Amino acid sequence: MPELLELTRIQGGWDLFMTSYVEAARTLRRNPERLAELWAERRRAVAAHPLSDEVRGLYRAQIGRSRAALAESASPLLQRYADNAVPLIEHAWLRNSPLHSSAVEAARAVVRELSLPGEAALATVTSPPGGGPAGRTAKTANGFRILATDDGTTSGLAVLLHEVGHFLYEADPGPGPTEGLAHYVESEATALALGRVGFDSYLAALPEAGERRRLWAAYCDTEAWLNHFYFLTEAAELGLCEPPSSELDMLYLRDTYSISVGYQFVYAAASSLVAGHSEQFVARLAAAGGPGAADGHSPPPHPALNPEHRRMREEMASAW
């Protein structure tokens, strides 16, 4: 059996961010003592976080990839707060653009355009309980469902398409273990790819969409930049490298950073895996046909890997 991805929970952050993301941010900003308690708990979680020699090797390989990615990237499209850049992507243009219908209906048109088997995924969409994080794919007793807020904006569509990518991977990941580092990374890479390609497909169908497609490309590049930044920040906390040279205020606004230690590797490795190859991931999803295709089990939605991607998968596989 493969080693599971071990996470160390930060209970204080978990309690905050599993209710309302916006309220959590306000609470921490307005209550310095609560923020100090959260940072202290994170330091204790980092100190207690288990790292096997094999996983340390994976982290060290990703450190080099993430440093290179940050060095190659342009300035990210970040919001400003009190004259500081904060780790929230600037997306007013995205939130202020209404859809002609619901996000579910818009996503349905996108998956048809891309020949994706997304209908089963879209049939499960419900609002997240308690108004928690913007979207996630949850395992149920008899499958999976998507928890996402359909507020009728293009932002809601972007989130939903990301979660459809998770659903399609999780519902039929192909042979092999369904938990573990490689599984989590490939699921996240599939979601990143479908979110990027799917939303760009939606924009491409709009009149005079050139500027919005440019902004979307910058949004996705910033998302990848943040994934690498947070991984390097966490790897530095674990004593594996020096922290990234950039500094961002209000780190707690990345909810995954505030509720666990360990998962930042998944985001960074997924960003490396999918870089420049989003279309390959989506094409493979379309070719797979989705859950129940053909003889009852479709091929795993992995792209045709280039040598660097193959090395990454071999590194993760060798850790087991």
C-alpha positions as CSV (number, residue, x, y, z in Angstrom):
1,M,0.0,0.0,0.0
2,P,1.3,3.5,-0.8
3,E,2.1,5.9,2.0
4,L,-0.7,8.4,2.4
5,L,-0.1,12.1,2.1
6,E,0.4,13.1,5.8
7,L,-1.1,16.4,6.7
8,T,-0.8,18.2,10.1
9,R,-4.0,20.0,10.9
10,I,-4.0,23.5,12.3
11,Q,-7.2,23.4,14.3
12,G,-7.6,27.1,14.8
13,G,-7.4,27.8,11.1
14,W,-9.6,24.9,10.3
15,D,-12.3,26.2,12.7
16,L,-12.1,29.6,11.1
17,F,-12.0,28.8,7.4
18,M,-14.5,25.9,7.4
19,T,-17.3,28.3,8.3
20,S,-17.0,31.5,6.2
21,Y,-13.9,32.5,4.3
22,V,-14.8,36.2,4.3
23,E,-15.6,36.2,8.0
24,A,-12.4,34.4,8.8
25,A,-10.4,37.0,7.1
26,R,-12.2,39.8,8.9
27,T,-11.8,38.1,12.2
28,L,-8.0,37.7,11.8
29,R,-7.6,41.2,10.5
30,R,-9.6,42.8,13.3
31,N,-8.2,40.6,16.1
32,P,-4.4,40.6,16.3
33,E,-4.5,38.3,19.3
34,R,-6.4,35.7,17.3
35,L,-3.9,36.0,14.4
36,A,-1.0,35.6,16.8
37,E,-2.6,32.4,18.2
38,L,-3.0,31.1,14.7
39,W,0.6,31.7,13.8
40,A,1.7,30.1,17.1
41,E,-0.4,27.0,16.3
42,R,1.1,26.9,12.8
43,R,4.6,27.0,14.2
44,R,3.7,24.0,16.5
45,A,2.2,22.1,13.6
46,V,5.3,22.7,11.4
47,A,7.5,21.4,14.3
48,A,5.4,18.3,14.6
49,H,4.9,17.6,10.9
50,P,6.3,14.2,9.8
51,L,8.6,14.1,6.8
52,S,10.1,10.7,5.7
53,D,13.4,10.7,3.8
54,E,11.5,9.8,0.6
55,V,9.2,12.8,0.9
56,R,12.1,15.1,1.8
57,G,13.6,14.0,-1.5
58,L,10.4,15.0,-3.3
59,Y,10.3,18.3,-1.5
60,R,13.9,19.1,-2.5
61,A,13.2,18.3,-6.1
62,Q,10.2,20.6,-6.1
63,I,12.1,23.4,-4.4
64,G,14.3,23.7,-7.6
65,R,11.3,23.7,-9.9
66,S,9.4,26.2,-7.8
67,R,12.4,28.6,-7.6
68,A,12.8,28.4,-11.3
69,A,9.1,29.1,-11.9
70,L,9.2,32.2,-9.7
71,A,12.3,33.4,-11.4
72,E,10.7,33.1,-14.8
73,S,7.4,34.7,-13.9
74,A,6.4,38.2,-14.4
75,S,5.0,40.3,-11.6
76,P,1.8,38.6,-10.4
77,L,-1.6,40.1,-10.6
78,L,-2.2,40.6,-6.9
79,Q,-4.5,42.8,-4.9
80,R,-3.3,45.7,-2.8
81,Y,-4.1,46.3,0.9
82,A,-2.6,49.2,2.9
83,D,-0.1,49.7,0.0
84,N,1.1,46.1,0.3
85,A,0.6,43.2,-2.2
86,V,-1.5,40.5,-0.6
87,P,-1.8,36.9,-1.7
88,L,-5.2,37.4,-3.3
89,I,-5.4,37.5,-7.1
90,E,-6.8,40.7,-8.5
91,H,-10.1,39.6,-10.1
92,A,-12.6,42.4,-9.9
93,W,-13.1,42.1,-13.7
94,L,-14.0,38.4,-13.0
95,R,-16.4,39.0,-10.2
96,N,-18.1,42.0,-11.9
97,S,-19.0,40.1,-15.1
98,P,-22.4,38.4,-14.9
99,L,-23.3,35.3,-16.8
100,H,-26.3,35.1,-19.0
101,S,-27.4,32.1,-17.0
102,S,-26.2,30.1,-14.0
103,A,-22.6,28.9,-13.7
104,V,-23.9,25.4,-14.0
105,E,-25.5,26.1,-17.4
106,A,-22.5,28.0,-18.6
107,A,-20.2,25.1,-17.5
108,R,-22.5,22.6,-19.3
109,A,-22.0,24.5,-22.6
110,V,-18.2,24.5,-22.0
111,V,-17.9,20.8,-21.3
112,R,-20.0,20.1,-24.5
113,E,-17.7,22.4,-26.5
114,L,-14.7,20.5,-25.2
115,S,-16.3,17.1,-25.6
116,L,-16.0,16.3,-21.9
117,P,-18.1,13.9,-19.9
118,G,-19.1,16.5,-17.4
119,E,-22.8,16.0,-17.1
120,A,-22.6,13.6,-14.1
121,A,-20.3,16.1,-12.3
122,L,-22.6,19.1,-12.9
123,A,-25.7,17.1,-11.7
124,T,-24.1,17.0,-8.2
125,V,-23.4,20.7,-7.7
126,T,-24.7,22.0,-4.4
127,S,-23.8,25.0,-2.2
128,P,-21.1,24.5,0.4
129,P,-22.5,24.1,3.9
130,G,-21.8,27.1,6.1
131,G,-20.5,29.2,3.2
132,G,-17.0,27.7,3.6
133,P,-14.3,27.9,1.0
134,A,-15.4,28.8,-2.5
135,G,-15.5,25.3,-3.9
136,R,-14.4,21.7,-3.3
137,T,-15.1,18.2,-4.5
138,A,-16.3,16.0,-1.6
139,K,-16.4,12.3,-1.3
140,T,-19.8,10.8,-0.4
141,A,-21.0,7.3,0.5
142,N,-21.7,6.5,-3.1
143,G,-19.4,8.8,-5.1
144,F,-18.5,12.5,-5.2
145,R,-20.2,15.8,-5.3
146,I,-19.2,19.3,-6.1
147,L,-19.7,22.0,-3.4
148,A,-19.6,25.4,-5.1
149,T,-21.5,28.7,-4.9
150,D,-23.3,29.5,-8.1
151,D,-23.7,33.2,-7.8
152,G,-24.3,33.9,-11.5
153,T,-20.8,35.5,-12.1
154,T,-17.9,34.4,-14.3
155,S,-15.9,34.0,-11.0
156,G,-18.4,31.2,-10.0
157,L,-17.9,29.6,-13.4
158,A,-14.1,29.6,-13.1
159,V,-14.4,27.9,-9.7
160,L,-16.9,25.4,-10.9
161,L,-14.8,24.3,-13.9
162,H,-11.9,23.7,-11.6
163,E,-14.0,21.4,-9.5
164,V,-15.4,19.6,-12.5
165,G,-11.7,18.7,-13.3
166,H,-11.4,17.3,-9.7
167,F,-14.6,15.3,-10.1
168,L,-13.7,13.7,-13.4
169,Y,-10.3,12.6,-12.0
170,E,-11.6,11.5,-8.7
171,A,-14.6,9.6,-10.1
172,D,-12.4,7.5,-12.4
173,P,-8.7,8.0,-11.6
174,G,-7.6,4.8,-13.5
175,P,-5.7,1.9,-12.0
176,G,-3.6,2.4,-8.9
177,P,-4.0,3.9,-5.5
178,T,-6.8,6.4,-4.9
179,E,-4.9,8.2,-2.1
180,G,-1.3,9.3,-1.8
181,L,1.0,12.0,-3.1
182,A,0.9,11.1,-6.9
183,H,-2.9,10.9,-6.8
184,Y,-3.4,14.2,-5.1
185,V,-0.9,16.0,-7.4
186,E,-2.5,14.6,-10.6
187,S,-6.0,15.4,-9.4
188,E,-5.0,19.0,-8.7
189,A,-3.2,19.2,-12.1
190,T,-6.3,18.0,-13.9
191,A,-8.4,20.6,-12.0
192,L,-6.0,23.4,-12.8
193,A,-5.9,22.4,-16.5
194,L,-9.6,22.2,-17.0
195,G,-10.2,25.4,-15.1
196,R,-7.7,27.2,-17.3
197,V,-8.7,25.7,-20.7
198,G,-12.4,25.6,-19.9
199,F,-12.8,29.2,-18.8
200,D,-10.6,30.4,-21.8
201,S,-13.0,28.4,-24.0
202,Y,-15.9,30.3,-22.5
203,L,-14.2,33.7,-23.0
204,A,-13.3,32.8,-26.6
205,A,-16.9,32.6,-27.5
206,L,-17.7,36.1,-26.3
207,P,-17.4,39.1,-28.6
208,E,-14.2,41.2,-28.3
209,A,-12.8,38.8,-25.6
210,G,-9.1,39.5,-26.2
211,E,-8.6,41.7,-23.2
212,R,-10.4,39.3,-20.8
213,R,-8.5,36.3,-22.2
214,R,-5.3,38.3,-21.5
215,L,-6.5,39.0,-17.9
216,W,-7.4,35.3,-17.5
217,A,-4.0,34.1,-18.6
218,A,-2.5,36.6,-16.1
219,Y,-4.8,35.2,-13.4
220,C,-3.7,31.6,-14.1
221,D,-0.1,32.6,-14.1
222,T,-0.6,34.3,-10.8
223,E,-2.3,31.3,-9.3
224,A,0.7,29.2,-10.3
225,W,3.1,31.8,-8.9
226,L,1.3,31.7,-5.6
227,N,1.3,27.9,-5.5
228,H,5.1,28.0,-5.8
229,F,5.4,30.9,-3.4
230,Y,3.4,29.1,-0.7
231,F,5.3,25.9,-1.2
232,L,8.7,27.6,-0.8
233,T,7.4,29.4,2.3
234,E,6.3,26.1,3.9
235,A,9.4,24.3,2.8
236,A,11.5,27.0,4.5
237,E,9.4,26.6,7.7
238,L,10.2,22.9,7.5
239,G,13.9,23.7,7.3
240,L,14.4,22.5,3.8
241,C,15.4,25.8,2.1
242,E,15.6,29.5,2.4
243,P,12.3,31.4,2.1
244,P,11.4,33.0,-1.2
245,S,12.8,36.5,-1.7
246,S,9.4,38.0,-2.3
247,E,7.3,39.0,0.7
248,L,3.5,39.0,0.9
249,D,1.4,40.5,3.6
250,M,-1.6,38.7,5.1
251,L,-0.5,35.1,4.4
252,Y,-3.4,33.7,6.3
253,L,-5.7,34.6,3.4
254,R,-4.7,31.4,1.7
255,D,-7.0,29.1,3.6
256,T,-5.1,25.9,2.9
257,Y,-1.9,27.5,4.4
258,S,-3.8,28.2,7.5
259,I,-5.5,24.9,8.1
260,S,-2.8,22.3,7.4
261,V,0.9,21.7,6.8
262,G,1.9,19.5,3.9
263,Y,-0.6,20.3,1.1
264,Q,1.3,23.2,-0.4
265,F,3.6,20.6,-2.1
266,V,0.5,19.3,-4.0
267,Y,-0.3,22.7,-5.4
268,A,3.3,23.4,-6.4
269,A,3.9,20.0,-8.0
270,A,0.6,20.2,-9.9
271,S,1.5,23.6,-11.2
272,S,4.9,22.2,-12.4
273,L,3.2,19.2,-13.9
274,V,0.6,21.2,-15.9
275,A,2.8,24.1,-17.0
276,G,2.4,24.6,-20.7
277,H,0.4,21.3,-21.0
278,S,-3.1,22.2,-19.9
279,E,-4.6,21.3,-23.3
280,Q,-3.0,17.8,-23.1
281,F,-4.7,17.1,-19.7
282,V,-8.1,18.3,-21.1
283,A,-7.7,16.3,-24.3
284,R,-7.0,13.2,-22.3
285,L,-10.1,13.7,-20.2
286,A,-12.2,13.9,-23.4
287,A,-10.5,10.8,-24.8
288,A,-11.2,8.9,-21.6
289,G,-14.9,9.3,-21.9
290,G,-15.5,9.6,-18.2
291,P,-16.8,7.2,-15.5
292,G,-18.3,4.1,-16.9
293,A,-17.0,4.5,-20.4
294,A,-16.2,1.6,-22.7
295,D,-15.7,-1.5,-20.6
296,G,-16.6,0.1,-17.3
297,H,-13.3,1.8,-16.6
298,S,-11.7,4.5,-18.7
299,P,-8.0,5.2,-18.9
300,P,-6.5,7.5,-16.3
301,P,-6.7,11.2,-17.3
302,H,-2.9,11.7,-17.5
303,P,-1.4,13.6,-20.4
304,A,1.3,12.3,-22.7
305,L,4.2,13.2,-20.5
306,N,7.3,15.0,-21.6
307,P,10.6,13.8,-20.0
308,E,10.4,16.3,-17.1
309,H,6.9,15.3,-16.3
310,R,7.8,11.7,-16.5
311,R,10.7,12.3,-14.0
312,M,8.3,13.9,-11.6
313,R,5.9,11.0,-11.7
314,E,8.7,8.5,-11.3
315,E,10.0,10.4,-8.3
316,M,6.6,10.3,-6.6
317,A,6.2,6.6,-7.5
318,S,9.6,5.7,-6.1
319,A,8.7,7.2,-2.7
320,W,6.3,4.3,-2.1
